[in-house]
Amino acid sequence: MKAKWAVLVAALVATATWAGPIDFTKVIDTGPFLTNFYAPAYNDNAEVAFWGTYTSTGNSGLFTASAPWYGPIGAVNTVVDNSAVYSGFGLGTVDLNTGGDLVFYAEKSGGVSGVYVFNGSSVDNIYETSTAVSGRPDIDRVGYRPSINDSGQVAFTIRYDDFTNGSYQWDGSTVNELWWSYLGGTGAQEHLDINNSGTVVGSGMFGESYEERVSAWVGGVQSYWANGFTDDSLSQIGSFPVLNQNGEVLFVAHTWSSPDYNVYQGTASGYSAVYNGDFVHESVAFNDNGTFLFTEIEDPDTLYAWHDSQFKELLKVGDIVDGKEVEYFLTGSHALNNDDAFAIYLKFTDQSEGVFVAGLNAVPEPASLLFLVFGGALLRRRRRSA
């Protein structure tokens, strides 16, 4: 494996690596209630949201739980499922703001799809394929990977049936168009991220040059924060750039001169590589502390974090969690909160699955007392023997 630690993070050079161990707390796994799961979202109140399927019927739904990484874990609650109004949901296509509002993509009968928000008591319809956009072609799909900020503003894409693509922002009452790809290129991929200031980022091909870029909209005004057209060194850009509350973006890309996928961090003023890797998965997570998560697709696949000015190896395929061998794992774009804790989907070699949470900081003292009182068990990950 090539040397990876020669990186620049806000002018800081990593000087150490860390290989654990790290503790995982189980939220839910395959059992009488639910069977299958996918990449979860995790907010600053330690609430987790995720897709799952019922064990008894095979129907799918979206679920939430109070899940402090140090425990105790609350009951799993059903938000919506496909027993009535909805016919299906996108895998890993949820985001959860600090207030607990859940934005999600869903499908209905008759080919209708849309982006919706559960506000704690009811579901708001943000936009559906059945609602035409004035002056635009017929809609093919709405809002496959939406995001939501703490004010309830939602960013999402619309894919039209002539293969053009639009980027949109819902301000709580009105849907505003940010981009439509008649201007050239394909527009943003089906993922947009939005922070509390209302800044939106997405990646894709913008403009007639058909070069990939990271595009940002600040106050509805577009600019390029990373531009494959003007920067000859930057080539393919990952589909899932993420934005923190400091106005910093994190994304994966590779250069024309190298097939290696690296992690980049930037602002409106420019960007730089913060991790030089081999083949980094395009889904990364990023918080306001500058902590970020990423996965190297290698042998075995390995999850890393940049935290406390060093890189930390958190988990790899073949490790043991909850007494079982990990076969696969996935973290989503909104899996990391500002307490430097994260949620993760794990699949095991016995084909069971689960949603787990973990923290990168020390356990808070009051929480450790609760842990002892309630008898919660942290599931310690150990290395397999070489």
N, C-alpha and C positions, 0 to 999 in steps of 0.2 A: 504494500500500500504506500502510495507516495506521501511525502511529508506534507501535512495539511495545516500546520499551525503557524505558518508564516502569513499572518493576516494583519490587517489594519482595521481597528475599530475606533473611530473618532480619535485618531492619532495615538491610540493605545495599542501596544503590541502584546499579544498573548505570551505569557511566560511559563504556563504550566497547563497540564491536562489533569483530568480527574476521572476516575473510572468507577465511582460509586463506593459502596452500594447505595441504592436509593430505595425508599419504601413506597409501595403502592397500596392504596386503600380501595377495596372493591365497592363500587356503587351497586352493580347488579351483574349477574352472569346468567348463562343458560340455565333455565330451571322451569318450574311449573307455570310461571307467569309469562316470561319472555324468552325467546330463543336466539334470534339473530340481532346484531347491532351494527352501528357504523360510527364514523368519526364524530365525536361530540363537540359541543361548544361549552365554554366555561366562563362565567362572569365574575365581577369583583365581589359579589356577595356569596361566592362559592356555590352557585347554582349551576347545575349541569343540564344540558338539553341534548337529546339524541333521538335517532331513528331506531325503531325496533319492530320485531314481529311477535305476535302472540303465539305461545306454544300450542294452545288448544285449537286455534282456527287457522293459523298462518297469515291472518290479516296483519297489515302493517299500521304503524302509527308513530306519533311524536310524543316524547315523554320528558319529564323533568324531575329533578330531585335536588334537595339541599344536600350538598356533598363537600363539606370541608375536607381537605386532604388529610387532616389529622383525626377526622371522625368527630362525633358519630354521624353516620349517614342517615338521612331522612327517608321517608317512604317515597317510592316512585309513583308519580302522578301521570295519568293520561291526559294530554292536551287535546289532541284530535286523533282520529283513526279513520280507516276506510270502510267502516261499517255502515255509513249513511251518506253524508254529503260528498266525501272525497273518495276517489278511486285509487290514489297512490301518491307517494311522496318521493322527492329526490333523495338519494343517499348523500348524507353529509351536507345537506343544503339548508342548514339552520344557523341562525345567529341569535344571541341572547344579550340584551343590554343590561345595565346595572339595575334597572327597575324591574327586571324580569319579563319585559316584553319580548316575545319570541317571533321572529320573522322567518317565514318558510315558503318554499315552493311546493305546490300541490297540483294534482290533476283531478278533474271531474269527468263524469260521463259525457259522451258526445264530443270528445277531443278538446275540451276546455282545460286550459292550464292558467295558473296565475300566481301572484305573490300576495301573501296574507300575513297579518300580524295578530297574534293572540295577546290581548292586553291584560290578562289576568282573570277576566270573566267572560269575554266574548272574542270572536274573531272578526277583525276588520278586513274587508276586501280592498286591497290597494290597487290592483289592476289585473284584468283577465283578458284572455284572447278574444272573448266575446265583445269587448269594448274596442271599437276601431280608433286608431290614432289618426287624427285629421291630416290629410295630405300624404299619408303613408300607405304602403301596400297592406294586404291582408296579413294578420299576425299568425306566425307559426307557433311560437312559444314565448312565454313571459316569465322572467325572473327566476332562472334556474338556480343561481347562487347569489341571493340577495344579502344585504347587510343592513344593520340598524344601529343608530347611535342613541345616546342617552336621552335625547330630546324626542325620540321616536321618528326621526327622519330616516327614510329608507332609500338605498341605492340599488338599482336593478337594471337588467338589460331586457330588451325585446328583440327576438329574432323574427324577421319577416319571411314570408314564403318565397320571396325572390332572392333570398340569401343575403339581403342587407341586414344591418344590425344597428340598434339604437341603444344609447345609454340614458338613463332617466333617474331623477331624484324626486321623491315624494317628501314635501315639507310639512306634512301633517294634515294638509287639506287639498293641495294641488300637486299634480304630477308635472314636472318640468323636464323638457328634453334638453340633454346636454350635448348629444352628438347623434348624427345619423350618417351611416357610411356611404350615402350617395356622394359625400365629399371625397370619396376615394378610400381604398382599403376595405378591410372587413370590419373595422371598428373594434370595440373592446370584446375580449372573450366573455364567456358567460359568468364572469365574476367581477363585481365591483366592491370596493371597501369604502366606508364612510366614517369619519371621526366626528367628535362632538362640535367642532367648528363648522361642520358641513362640507369640509373638503372631501372630494371623491377621487379615488384612483382606480385605474384599470390598465390592463396591457392588451396589445393587439396591433393590428396594422392600421395606421391612421394616415390619411393623405394619399396622394396619387403615386408616391414613391413606393408604396407597399413594403416599407421597412417597418420592423417591429419597434414599438415604443412603449414606455410607461407614460400614460397620459394622466394629468391631474386637472380637476376643475375646482377652482377656488372662487367662491361667490358666483359660480356658473361660468366663469371665464376659464378657457382651456389653455394649458401650457404643457410642454413635454419635459418631464423630469429625467428621463433617460431616452435617448434618441438614436436608434440604429441607423438613421439616415445621415446624421451629422457626425456620429462617432463611429468611425470605420472599424474600431476594435470590437464593438458590441454586436452580437448576432442574435440568436434565438433567445427570446425572453419568456420566462414561465408565465403561466396563465393566471397565477394567484398572488399578485402583489398585495401586501398588507400595510396598513397605515396606523400609526399610533397618535396619541393626543398631542404630541409635540410637533406634529407636521412632518414626521420622518417616515419614509417608505422603505420596505424591505422586499427584495425580489430575487429570483434566481435567473441566471442567464449564462450563456457561454459566449466566447469570442470567436471571431473568424479564424484566428491563428491556433486555437486549441479546442478540442471537443469537450474539455472538462467543464462541468457546470459549477459555477461559483455563486456565492451569496453576496448581494450588493445592498448597501444602505445609502439612501440619498434624501435630498430635499429639493426644493425649487432651485437651489443654487448649484446642484451637482450631485454626483454619486461616486462611491468608491467601493472596491471589493473589501468585504470584511471576513470572508472565508474562502480560501482557495481549495476546492475539493476535487473529487473525481466525477461523481454523478449524483448531484444533490436532487432529491425529489422536489418538484416545483411548489408543493404545499409547505409553507413556512408559517410560523406564528411569531408575534412581535408585541412587546408591551411598552409602557411609558418609561420603564426603568432602563430600556435598552437591551433587556434580556430577549433572546430569541431562541426558537427551537427549529431544528432542521433534521432531515434524515438523509444519510448517505446510502444510496442503493449500491451495496457492495456485497461481499461474501464473508460474513452475513450482514444483512441490512442493519444499520445502527442509528439510534436516535442520539443526537447531541444537543447541548444547550450552550449558549454563551451567557455566562452568569458570574457576577463578582469578578469581572476582569479576567476570566479564564474559560477555556472550553471544558465541558464536562460530558463524559460519556454516560448516558442515562440507562440505555436498554439496547439489547441486540437480539436478533432472532437466535433462539437456542437457550436464552436465559430462562430461569424458572421463576414464575410468579404464581402465587396461590397454589403452590405445589404442582404446577403443570408447566410443560415446556411451551414457550412462545413460538408459534409458527409464522405469525404475521402481526404487524401493528400499524396504526395510522393515527396521526394527529391532524386536526383540521386547522383552517386559517384562523379560527377564533377559539382555539383550545387553551390559550395561555392568558391568565389574568394578571393584574398588577400586584398581586401578592407573590408573584413568581411561582405560582402553582399552575398545574395543567391537567387536562383531562385527556384520556387516550383510549382508543379501541384496541383490544387485544383478541387475537384468535390463537387457539392452542392446538397442539398436534392431535389431541383427542377430539377435535372439531367443535369443542365448546367455545363460546365467545363471551366477552364481557366489556363493560365500561369501568375504567379505573381512574383514580385521581392520584396525584403525587405533588409534593412540594420540593422546592430547591433550597428553602431556608429552614432554619431551626424551628421546631414545633413551638408555638406560643405557649408560655407557661400556663395560663388558665385553661387552654385547650388540652394540655397534657393532663391536667387534673380531671377534666371531663372524661378524657380517654380512660383513665384508671377507674373512675366511678362507673362508667357504663360498660367497661370491659371490652371495648372495641379492640379488634386485633388488626394491627398493621401487617401487611403481607410482605415479608422481607424477600427481596429478590436476591438470589445467590447465583454465582457463576457456575456453569457446568464445568466439570473437570475437563481439562485439556485432553 
